[in-house]
Amino acid sequence: MFSSVKSSVVTIILLLVVSLTAVVMGFVLIEYEKLYSDVVEDNLSGLSQNFSQELLPILTSTQSEKAKQISIKDTLMNLDAYKSVFEAKVFGIDTTIIQSYVGPAGKQDILRLNKIDQIDMPLTDDGIKIANGFMFATKRIGESPFALGYIQVVVDLQGPLSASKLNLLSQTLSTILIATAVVMTIAILLLNRLLQPLSRLSSFTKQIDSAKNYSLRFSAAGNNEVVLLGKNINSMLDTINLELEKNKSHTKTLEAQQETMTKLANYDALTGLPNRQFIMDTLRYKLAEARRNNHDVALLFFDLDGFKSINDSLGHEAGDHVLVEVAKRVNDLMRDGDLVSRLGGDEFLIVPESEPTQSELTVICQRILQTVDQPIMIKGVELRVGLSIGIAKAIDVNYDLTDLVGNADVAMYRSKTNGRGTYTMFSSDLIEDYKRKLLITNSIARVIEEQEFTLYYQAKINRDGLLMGFEALIRWLHPSLGMISPGEFIPIAEHSGKVHVISRWVITQVCKEMQVIQTLTNRDLRISLNLSAHDLHAADLYDFVKKEIDHYCINPKLLEFEITESAYLESFQSSNECLKKFGDFGCSIALDDFGTGYSSLSYLTQIKIDTLKIDQQFVKEIDYSSRSRLVTSTIIDLAKSLNLTICAEGIESRIQQAYLTELGCDYYQGFLYSKPLPLEDLFAVDFNFTVEFVEDSEVNLTKVENVYTF
């Protein structure tokens, strides 16, 4: 508020002097008012006493009443000499008004005169009363108890008092102002002398602040507080000089550390690419700029296909090597200004600097897929890593960052659904697909309570055409979505962590329905059911299966658990331990979709299985592909050398069956024999077949009772 100590002190002294003067004048005025009131009271008391004595002879005379009133009025007219009198009244002993008089003050101020009648002032008591700025004097006429009446005189106390106060102030104000000026002048002269060293010290500190020269020193003689303060400042300047030298040596170290911290905060430690925080901040800025300029921003979201299998099979060190190599290849491929970032795990984002067209985005994705598809050597092993890419544009989401990344993520997962190693441009229909997946996800929790699941069974035939068992396949009839394929809802259930609920329902339902199924033939039929990788991770899966088998009195040898090759290898150690327990218990283990996973042959001799199932993608091409026939033949030879039972799935033609029979396949499964059927429909079909092997691979397959004709 104040620019200097001197101005502050001067102001404070001035305020104190003015305040003290005001307080003194206040007390003076209060005392003056009391003295003035006392004087007026004494004068009014004497005046009322005099008029009381003058009125006494008139009231005791023998004159007529009219003559008395005239005499009283003439007497009251003597009050004209008193300018502060408002009114006077003479009352009889019964307090009735005998005569009234309006004085000079009352004639000048009619409004205040009218207010006097509103004041309730008793007449029976002699004395002086003050009310509303008026002073009332009441006096008996005659001695009590022989009083003849009363006289009441009212004078103005407020007006004369105010005028007297103003007169007093006007006479004393000039003296007060002169005294105040003298005091302030003396105070300022003394302050200048006392504060001169402090002013010099203030100028010295300002000089240091402006020049930034900490070698300057303050000099002053004496031993007062300001001089001591100057010495302390000199000592502080010595310390500052010393610290400045130290800081110079630390500054370079801090700058290097800051650069390192900035890199750690904004860049991925493994790949050296910008991290999630950096890319999100950059995207937020680019989206704001694009909105202002009415431009578009493209976003490419990709992750590695089958990356978890690499980590589980070769270790995290190999997985890190793959991430570094992929990041380097993609980053080297992009143009200057394009931004490649690692979000975390195996997820990456690409933000092209310019506004690419649809065709340019296609070319970018194709080049990325081709570049990353080149082999990666790890510990002498050649790996090929695929990508799934999703593309989204900012203009489609009104430049909203969260929606943009979400759309790219949705498009990327559609690429995985379409077969991986592909790219997908986001479109509105993907949102509908996402909503469908969300509806399915939310419905899984209640589907068992609503009894929407049911089991279908597909027959398995041996080389003699005899029914040997069934594969239990789950079906879901949704009330609003209709029949949902397991290929759609099982991955969703796995992703949401709810697949174990479905698997356990299947296990329980198979055990319930097995006794009914066994009545189909006079042979024991083996029922196979599928387990996911998530099921194998559950520590209590074996205990649950054993409890259900014991509860429904099922022979463990009639249960077969099918596990896909990729699920088995996803967590090899835990899968092996879990399935070994089932094998020791008497259950059979089948490896499904053989040949489609990663590095199958390197694990085939280590895993505990009884049956090898040939994937239908090989079986389908037997009719026309010599390569598929060669692969199928190799798989069967390998399985026989390992003493494994062989089951081929997806058989739809007699040529496929004939070729597999010639190679020595043990079991057959496919639409050629039967589609998956609900339990109640199984009893309407006779599943006994006769297979005649013919040299020219022509198959003569006849139904025993001709229920089906092939």
C-alpha positions in Angstrom: 0.0 0.0 0.0 2.9 2.4 0.9 6.0 2.9 -1.3 8.4 3.4 1.6 8.8 3.1 5.3 8.9 6.9 5.7 5.6 7.4 3.9 4.1 4.7 6.0 5.3 6.2 9.3 4.2 9.7 8.3 0.8 8.4 7.4 0.5 6.5 10.6 1.6 9.6 12.7 -0.9 11.8 10.8 -3.7 9.2 11.4 -2.8 9.1 15.1 -2.8 12.9 15.4 -6.1 13.2 13.6 -7.5 10.4 15.6 -6.3 11.9 18.9 -7.7 15.3 18.0 -11.0 13.8 17.0 -11.2 11.9 20.3 -10.3 15.0 22.3 -12.8 17.1 20.4 -15.4 14.4 20.9 -14.9 14.5 24.7 -14.9 18.3 24.6 -18.2 18.4 22.7 -19.7 15.8 25.1 -18.7 17.9 28.1 -19.8 21.1 26.4 -23.2 19.6 25.7 -23.6 18.6 29.3 -22.6 22.1 30.5 -24.9 23.7 28.0 -27.8 21.5 29.1 -27.1 22.3 32.7 -27.2 26.1 32.0 -30.3 25.9 30.0 -31.9 23.7 32.7 -31.0 26.3 35.4 -32.3 29.2 33.3 -35.5 27.3 32.4 -36.1 26.3 36.0 -35.8 30.0 37.1 -38.0 31.2 34.3 -40.7 28.7 35.1 -40.4 29.7 38.8 -40.8 33.4 38.0 -43.8 32.9 35.8 -45.4 30.6 38.5 -45.1 33.4 41.0 -46.5 36.0 38.6 -49.5 33.8 37.8 -50.4 33.0 41.4 -52.0 36.5 42.2 -54.0 36.3 39.0 -55.4 32.8 39.8 -56.3 33.9 43.4 -57.9 37.2 42.4 -61.7 37.8 42.3 -61.7 38.7 38.7 -64.0 36.9 36.3 -62.7 33.9 34.4 -62.5 35.8 31.2 -60.5 38.6 32.8 -58.2 36.0 34.4 -57.5 34.4 31.0 -56.6 37.8 29.5 -54.3 38.5 32.4 -52.6 35.1 32.1 -52.2 35.6 28.3 -50.6 39.0 28.9 -48.3 37.5 31.4 -47.2 34.6 29.0 -46.6 37.2 26.3 -43.5 38.2 28.3 -41.9 35.0 27.0 -41.5 36.6 23.6 -38.2 37.9 24.8 -36.9 34.2 24.9 -36.2 33.0 21.3 -35.8 29.4 22.2 -39.2 29.0 23.8 -41.5 26.8 21.7 -44.7 27.0 23.8 -46.0 27.5 27.3 -49.3 26.2 28.8 -51.2 27.0 32.0 -53.2 24.1 33.5 -55.8 24.0 36.2 -55.4 21.8 39.2 -57.4 19.2 37.3 -54.8 19.4 34.5 -57.2 21.1 32.1 -55.6 23.8 29.9 -56.5 27.3 31.0 -54.3 29.2 28.6 -51.6 28.3 26.0 -48.9 30.3 24.3 -46.7 29.7 21.2 -43.2 31.1 21.6 -40.8 32.5 18.9 -39.2 29.1 18.2 -42.6 27.5 17.8 -43.8 30.1 15.3 -40.7 29.5 13.2 -40.9 25.7 13.2 -44.5 24.6 13.1 -43.6 21.0 12.3 -41.6 20.5 15.5 -44.3 22.4 17.4 -46.9 19.8 16.4 -44.6 17.0 17.6 -44.6 18.4 21.2 -48.2 17.4 21.7 -47.2 13.8 20.8 -44.8 13.6 23.7 -46.3 12.3 26.9 -45.0 14.5 29.7 -46.7 14.2 33.1 -47.8 17.5 34.9 -48.0 16.3 38.5 -44.3 16.4 39.1 -42.2 19.6 39.3 -38.9 19.5 37.5 -37.1 19.4 34.2 -37.5 16.7 31.5 -35.7 16.3 28.2 -37.3 14.5 25.3 -36.8 14.5 21.5 -34.6 17.6 21.6 -37.0 19.6 23.8 -36.6 20.6 27.4 -39.8 20.7 29.5 -40.1 22.7 32.7 -43.2 21.9 34.9 -43.9 24.1 38.0 -46.9 24.2 40.4 -48.7 27.5 40.9 -49.0 27.9 44.6 -47.7 25.7 47.4 -48.8 22.1 47.8 -51.3 21.1 49.0 -53.0 24.4 48.1 -51.7 24.5 44.5 -54.0 26.3 42.1 -52.5 24.8 38.8 -49.4 24.2 36.8 -47.3 26.0 34.2 -45.3 24.1 31.6 -42.7 25.8 29.5 -41.0 24.0 26.5 -37.8 25.3 25.0 -35.7 24.1 22.1 -32.6 22.3 23.3 -31.4 20.7 20.0 -31.2 23.7 17.7 -29.3 26.1 20.0 -27.0 23.3 21.1 -26.1 22.4 17.5 -25.5 26.0 16.7 -23.4 26.4 19.8 -21.3 23.3 18.9 -20.7 24.6 15.4 -19.6 27.9 16.7 -17.2 26.2 19.1 -15.7 24.0 16.3 -15.3 27.0 14.0 -13.4 28.9 16.7 -11.1 26.0 17.6 -10.5 24.3 14.1 -8.0 26.7 12.9 -5.9 26.3 16.0 -6.1 22.5 15.7 -5.0 22.6 12.1 -2.0 24.8 12.9 -1.0 22.6 15.8 -1.3 19.5 13.6 0.8 21.0 10.8 3.5 22.0 13.3 3.6 18.4 14.8 3.7 16.8 11.4 6.5 19.0 10.2 8.6 18.3 13.3 7.8 14.5 12.9 8.9 14.5 9.2 12.2 16.3 10.0 13.0 13.8 12.7 12.0 10.8 10.5 14.2 12.0 7.7 17.2 12.1 10.1 16.4 8.8 11.7 15.6 6.9 8.5 18.4 8.2 6.3 20.5 5.0 6.9 17.5 2.9 6.1 17.0 4.8 2.8 20.6 4.3 1.9 20.2 0.6 2.6 17.1 0.4 0.5 18.8 2.1 -2.4 21.7 -0.3 -2.0 19.5 -3.4 -2.3 17.7 -1.9 -5.4 21.1 -1.4 -7.0 22.0 -5.1 -6.3 18.6 -6.2 -7.7 19.0 -4.2 -10.9 22.7 -4.9 -11.6 22.7 -8.5 -10.3 26.1 -7.7 -9.0 26.6 -9.5 -5.7 30.1 -8.2 -5.2 28.8 -4.8 -3.9 29.0 -4.1 -0.2 27.1 -1.7 2.1 29.1 0.8 4.2 27.7 2.8 7.2 29.1 4.0 10.5 27.5 3.4 13.9 26.0 0.5 15.6 22.2 1.0 15.3 19.9 -1.6 13.9 20.2 -0.4 10.3 23.9 -0.6 10.3 23.7 -4.1 11.8 21.2 -5.1 9.1 23.7 -3.8 6.5 26.4 -6.0 7.9 24.1 -9.0 7.8 23.3 -8.2 4.2 27.0 -8.1 3.4 27.5 -11.5 5.0 24.5 -12.8 3.1 26.0 -11.5 -0.2 29.2 -13.4 0.6 27.2 -16.6 1.0 25.3 -15.9 -2.2 28.5 -15.5 -4.2 29.8 -18.8 -2.8 26.5 -20.6 -3.7 26.5 -19.1 -7.2 29.7 -20.7 -7.9 28.4 -24.0 -6.6 25.2 -23.6 -8.6 27.1 -23.1 -11.8 28.8 -26.4 -11.4 25.4 -28.1 -10.6 23.5 -26.5 -13.4 25.0 -28.6 -16.1 24.4 -31.7 -14.1 20.8 -30.7 -13.5 20.3 -29.9 -17.2 21.5 -33.4 -18.2 19.3 -35.0 -15.5 16.3 -33.0 -16.7 16.9 -34.1 -20.2 17.1 -37.7 -19.1 13.9 -37.3 -17.0 12.1 -35.7 -19.9 13.0 -38.6 -22.0 11.9 -41.1 -19.4 8.6 -39.3 -18.9 7.8 -39.0 -22.7 9.6 -42.0 -24.3 9.3 -45.7 -23.9 12.4 -47.2 -22.2 12.4 -50.4 -24.3 11.8 -49.2 -27.9 12.8 -45.5 -27.6 9.4 -44.5 -29.1 7.2 -41.8 -27.6 5.1 -43.3 -24.8 1.3 -43.1 -24.1 1.5 -39.8 -22.2 3.5 -38.1 -25.0 1.3 -39.4 -27.9 -1.9 -38.4 -26.0 -0.7 -34.9 -25.3 0.5 -34.6 -28.9 -2.8 -35.9 -30.3 -4.7 -33.5 -28.1 -2.8 -30.6 -29.6 -3.1 -31.9 -33.2 -6.8 -32.4 -32.8 -7.3 -28.8 -31.5 -5.2 -27.5 -34.4 -7.0 -29.6 -37.0 -10.4 -28.4 -35.7 -9.4 -24.8 -36.0 -8.1 -25.3 -39.6 -10.9 -27.7 -40.6 -8.4 -30.5 -41.3 -8.5 -34.2 -40.6 -6.2 -36.4 -38.5 -5.7 -40.1 -39.2 -4.8 -42.6 -36.5 -3.4 -46.1 -37.0 -3.7 -48.5 -34.0 -1.9 -51.9 -34.3 -0.7 -54.7 -32.1 1.2 -57.9 -32.7 -0.6 -61.2 -33.5 0.2 -64.0 -31.2 2.6 -62.0 -29.1 1.7 -63.8 -25.9 2.6 -67.1 -27.3 6.1 -65.8 -28.1 6.5 -64.6 -24.5 5.2 -67.9 -23.0 7.2 -70.1 -25.3 10.5 -68.3 -25.8 10.5 -66.0 -22.8 10.0 -62.3 -22.2 13.5 -61.5 -23.4 12.6 -62.8 -26.8 9.3 -60.9 -26.6 11.2 -57.7 -25.9 13.5 -58.3 -28.8 10.5 -58.7 -31.1 9.0 -55.4 -29.8 12.2 -53.5 -30.4 12.6 -54.9 -33.9 9.0 -54.2 -34.9 9.3 -50.7 -33.5 12.5 -50.1 -35.4 11.1 -51.4 -38.7 7.9 -49.4 -38.5 9.6 -46.2 -37.3 12.2 -46.5 -40.2 9.4 -47.0 -42.7 7.5 -43.8 -41.8 8.3 -40.4 -43.2 9.8 -37.5 -41.3 7.1 -35.9 -39.2 5.1 -39.1 -38.8 4.7 -40.1 -35.2 5.1 -43.7 -34.1 4.3 -44.5 -30.4 4.2 -47.5 -28.1 1.1 -47.4 -25.9 2.2 -50.3 -23.8 2.5 -54.1 -24.2 2.4 -54.9 -27.9 0.1 -52.0 -28.8 1.3 -49.1 -31.0 -0.1 -45.9 -32.5 0.9 -44.1 -35.7 -0.1 -40.5 -36.4 0.8 -39.4 -40.0 1.9 -35.7 -40.0 -0.1 -34.8 -43.1 -3.8 -35.5 -43.9 -3.5 -38.7 -45.9 -6.1 -39.8 -48.4 -7.8 -43.2 -48.3 -5.4 -44.6 -50.9 -2.4 -43.3 -49.1 -3.5 -44.9 -45.8 -3.9 -48.2 -47.7 -0.4 -48.0 -49.1 1.0 -47.1 -45.6 -0.8 -50.2 -44.0 0.4 -52.5 -46.8 4.0 -51.4 -46.4 3.8 -51.8 -42.7 2.4 -55.3 -43.0 5.0 -56.3 -45.6 7.9 -54.9 -43.6 7.0 -56.5 -40.3 6.2 -59.8 -42.0 9.9 -60.3 -42.8 11.5 -63.0 -40.5 13.0 -62.1 -37.2 15.9 -64.2 -35.9 15.9 -65.0 -32.2 18.4 -67.5 -30.7 18.7 -69.2 -34.0 14.9 -69.4 -34.4 13.2 -67.7 -37.3 10.0 -65.9 -36.3 7.4 -64.2 -38.5 5.2 -61.7 -36.6 1.9 -60.4 -38.0 0.1 -57.2 -37.2 -3.6 -56.2 -37.0 -4.2 -52.6 -37.9 -7.2 -50.3 -37.2 -7.6 -46.9 -38.8 -9.8 -44.1 -37.6 -10.2 -40.4 -38.6 -10.7 -37.4 -36.3 -13.4 -35.8 -38.4 -15.7 -38.8 -37.8 -15.7 -38.2 -34.0 -15.8 -34.4 -34.1 -12.1 -34.4 -33.0 -12.7 -36.1 -29.7 -9.5 -37.8 -28.5 -11.1 -40.7 -26.5 -13.5 -41.6 -29.3 -10.8 -41.4 -31.9 -8.6 -43.9 -30.1 -11.6 -46.0 -29.3 -12.6 -46.2 -33.0 -9.1 -47.2 -34.0 -9.1 -49.9 -31.3 -12.5 -51.2 -32.5 -11.2 -51.3 -36.1 -8.0 -53.1 -35.0 -10.1 -55.8 -33.3 -12.2 -56.2 -36.4 -8.9 -56.9 -38.3 -8.1 -59.6 -35.8 -11.6 -61.1 -36.3 -11.1 -61.0 -40.0 -8.1 -63.2 -39.8 -5.3 -61.0 -38.4 -2.4 -59.6 -40.5 -4.9 -57.2 -42.0 -6.0 -53.6 -41.7 -9.5 -52.2 -41.3 -10.8 -48.7 -41.8 -13.3 -47.7 -39.1 -16.9 -47.3 -40.2 -20.2 -46.9 -38.4 -21.1 -50.6 -38.9 -18.2 -51.5 -36.6 -19.9 -49.6 -33.8 -23.0 -51.7 -34.3 -20.7 -54.8 -34.1 -19.2 -53.3 -31.0 -22.7 -52.8 -29.5 -23.5 -56.4 -30.4 -20.4 -57.6 -28.6 -21.2 -55.4 -25.6 -24.8 -56.8 -25.5 -23.4 -60.4 -25.7 -20.9 -59.6 -22.9 -23.6 -58.2 -20.6 -25.9 -61.1 -21.4 -23.4 -63.8 -20.5 -23.9 -63.2 -16.8 -27.6 -64.1 -16.9 -27.7 -66.6 -19.7 -27.4 -69.7 -17.5 -30.1 -68.4 -15.1 -32.4 -67.8 -18.2 -31.5 -71.3 -19.5 -30.6 -70.0 -23.0 -27.7 -72.4 -23.4 -28.2 -75.8 -24.9 -25.9 -78.6 -26.0 -25.7 -80.1 -29.5 -23.9 -83.3 -30.2 -21.9 -84.2 -33.4 -21.3 -87.9 -34.0 -17.8 -89.5 -34.2 -17.5 -92.6 -36.5 -14.8 -95.2 -36.5 -13.2 -97.0 -39.5 -16.0 -99.6 -39.4 -18.7 -97.0 -39.6 -19.8 -97.5 -36.0 -20.8 -94.6 -33.7 -18.0 -94.3 -31.1 -19.1 -91.0 -29.4 -20.1 -87.4 -29.7 -18.5 -84.0 -29.4 -20.6 -81.7 -27.2 -21.0 -78.3 -28.8 -22.7 -75.4 -27.0 -25.3 -73.3 -28.6 -26.9 -70.0 -27.4 -30.4 -69.0 -28.5 -30.5 -65.3 -27.5 -34.0 -63.7 -27.0 -33.2 -60.7 -29.2 -30.1 -61.7 -31.2 -31.3 -65.2 -32.1 -28.8 -68.1 -32.4 -25.3 -67.0 -31.6 -22.4 -69.1 -32.8 -19.8 -70.2 -30.2 -17.2 -68.8 -32.5 -18.7 -65.4 -31.6 -19.5 -65.5 -28.0 -16.7 -67.8 -26.7 -13.9 -65.2 -27.6 -16.0 -62.5 -26.0 -16.5 -64.6 -22.9 -12.7 -65.3 -22.8 -11.9 -61.6 -23.1 -14.4 -60.7 -20.3 -13.2 -63.4 -18.0 -16.5 -65.3 -18.0 -15.6 -68.3 -20.1 -15.1 -70.5 -17.0 -18.8 -70.1 -16.1 -19.7 -71.4 -19.6 -17.2 -74.2 -19.5 -18.5 -75.4 -16.1 -22.0 -75.3 -17.3 -21.0 -77.5 -20.2 -19.2 -80.0 -17.9 -22.2 -80.3 -15.6 -24.7 -80.5 -18.5 -22.7 -83.3 -20.3 -22.6 -85.3 -17.0 -26.4 -84.8 -16.7 -27.1 -85.9 -20.2 -24.6 -88.7 -20.5 -26.8 -91.4 -19.0 -29.5 -90.6 -21.6 -26.9 -90.7 -24.4 -25.6 -94.1 -23.4 -29.0 -95.6 -24.2 -28.5 -94.9 -27.9 -26.4 -98.0 -28.5 -25.2 -101.1 -26.6 -21.7 -99.6 -26.4 -20.1 -97.1 -24.2 -20.0 -93.8 -26.0 -17.3 -91.3 -25.3 -18.3 -87.7 -25.0 -15.8 -85.0 -25.8 -16.0 -81.4 -24.7 -13.8 -78.3 -25.2 -11.7 -76.4 -22.7 -10.2 -73.0 -23.2 -6.8 -71.7 -22.1 -8.6 -69.7 -19.3 -10.1 -73.0 -18.0 -6.7 -74.6 -17.7 -5.4 -71.7 -15.6 -8.2 -72.3 -13.0 -6.6 -74.1 -10.0 -9.9 -75.7 -9.0 -10.9 -77.1 -12.4 -9.8 -80.6 -11.7 -11.7 -80.7 -8.3 -14.8 -79.4 -10.0 -14.7 -82.0 -12.8 -14.1 -84.8 -10.3 -17.0 -83.6 -8.1 -19.4 -83.6 -11.1 -18.3 -87.1 -12.3 -18.7 -88.5 -8.8 -22.1 -86.8 -8.4 -23.6 -88.2 -11.6 -21.7 -91.6 -11.4 -19.9 -91.1 -14.7 -17.1 -93.4 -15.8 -14.1 -91.0 -16.3 -13.0 -93.0 -19.3 -16.1 -91.9 -21.2 -15.1 -88.2 -21.0 -12.6 -86.6 -23.4 -11.3 -83.1 -23.0 -10.4 -81.2 -26.2 -7.9 -78.4 -26.0 -6.7 -76.3 -29.0 -3.0 -76.3 -29.8 -2.8 -72.5 -29.3 -4.6 -72.7 -25.9 -2.3 -75.5 -24.8 0.8 -73.6 -25.7 -0.4 -70.3 -24.3 0.6 -71.5 -20.8 2.4 -74.8 -21.5 3.5 -75.6 -18.0 0.1 -75.1 -16.2 -1.7 -76.8 -19.1 0.5 -79.9 -18.9 0.0 -80.2 -15.1 -3.8 -79.8 -15.4 -4.3 -82.3 -18.2 -2.0 -84.8 -16.6 -4.4 -84.9 -13.6 -7.3 -85.6 -16.0 -5.3 -88.3 -17.7 -4.3 -90.0 -14.4 -8.0 -89.9 -13.4 -8.9 -91.8 -16.6 -10.1 -89.1 -18.9 -8.9 -88.8 -22.5 -7.1 -85.7 -23.9 -7.4 -84.6 -27.5 -5.3 -81.9 -29.1 -7.6 -79.9 -31.4 -6.8 -77.8 -34.5 -3.4 -79.4 -34.8 -1.1 -77.7 -37.3 -2.6 -74.3 -37.0 -0.7 -73.1 -33.9 2.9 -72.0 -33.2 5.8 -74.4 -33.2 3.7 -77.5 -32.8 6.3 -80.1 -33.4 8.7 -78.7 -30.8 6.1 -79.5 -28.1 4.4 -82.6 -29.4 6.8 -85.0 -27.7 6.4 -83.2 -24.4 2.6 -83.0 -24.0 0.3 -85.6 -22.5 -2.4 -86.3 -25.1 -4.3 -89.4 -26.4 -5.8 -88.1 -29.6 -4.6 -85.8 -32.4 -7.4 -84.1 -34.3 -6.6 -82.9 -37.8 -8.0 -79.5 -38.4 -10.8 -79.2 -40.9 -8.8 -76.6 -43.0 -6.5 -79.4 -44.1 -9.4 -81.8 -44.6 -11.4 -79.4 -46.8 -8.6 -79.1 -49.4 -7.9 -82.9 -49.7 -10.2 -83.0 -52.8 -8.1 -80.6 -54.9 -4.8 -79.7 -53.1 -1.8 -82.0 -53.3 -0.1 -79.8 -50.6 -3.0 -80.4 -48.2 -2.9 -84.1 -48.8 0.8 -84.1 -48.2 0.4 -82.2 -44.9 -2.4 -84.5 -43.8 -0.4 -87.6 -44.6 2.6 -86.2 -42.6 0.4 -85.4 -39.6 -1.1 -88.9 -39.6 2.3 -90.6 -39.9 3.6 -88.4 -37.1 0.7 -89.3 -34.8 1.0 -93.0 -35.5 4.7 -92.9 -34.7 3.8 -91.4 -31.4 1.0 -94.0 -30.8 -1.7 -91.4 -30.9 -5.3 -91.9 -32.0 -6.2 -89.8 -35.0 -9.5 -88.0 -35.6 -10.3 -86.0 -38.7 -12.9 -83.3 -38.4 -14.9 -81.4 -41.1 -15.4 -84.4 -43.4 -18.0 -83.5 -46.0 -17.3 -85.8 -49.0 -16.7 -89.4 -49.7 -13.4 -88.6 -51.4 -12.1 -87.0 -48.2 -13.2 -90.0 -46.2 -11.7 -92.5 -48.6 -8.3 -90.7 -48.6 -8.3 -90.5 -44.8 -9.3 -94.2 -44.5 -6.4 -95.2 -46.8 -4.0 -93.2 -44.6 -5.2 -95.0 -41.5 -7.3 -92.4 -39.8 -9.1 -93.8 -36.7 -12.2 -91.6 -36.3 -14.2 -89.4 -38.5 -16.4 -86.4 -37.8 -18.3 -84.1 -40.1 -21.4 -83.2 -42.0 -21.0 -86.3 -44.1 -22.3 -88.3 -41.1 -24.3 -85.9 -39.1 -24.6 -82.2 -38.3 -24.6 -81.2 -34.6 -28.0 -82.2 -33.1 -29.8 -81.4 -29.9 -30.2 -84.2 -27.4 -33.9 -84.9 -28.2 -33.1 -85.4 -32.0 -30.4 -88.0 -31.4 -32.9 -90.7 -30.8 -34.5 -90.1 -34.3 -31.2 -91.1 -36.0 -29.5 -94.4 -36.5 -25.8 -93.6 -36.5 -24.5 -97.0 -37.6 -22.6 -96.9 -40.9 -20.7 -99.3 -43.1 -17.6 -98.2 -44.8 -16.2 -100.4 -47.7 -12.6 -99.6 -48.7 -12.1 -99.6 -52.4 -8.7 -99.5 -54.3 -9.6 -96.6 -56.5 -10.6 -94.6 -53.5 -14.3 -94.8 -54.4 -16.3 -95.1 -51.3 -19.5 -97.1 -50.9 -21.1 -95.8 -47.7 -24.5 -97.1 -46.9 -26.8 -96.4 -44.0 -27.8 -99.6 -42.2 -31.5 -98.6 -42.2 -31.2 -95.9 -44.9 -32.1 -93.1 -42.5 -29.4 -91.0 -44.3 -28.3 -91.6 -47.9 -24.9 -90.3 -49.0 
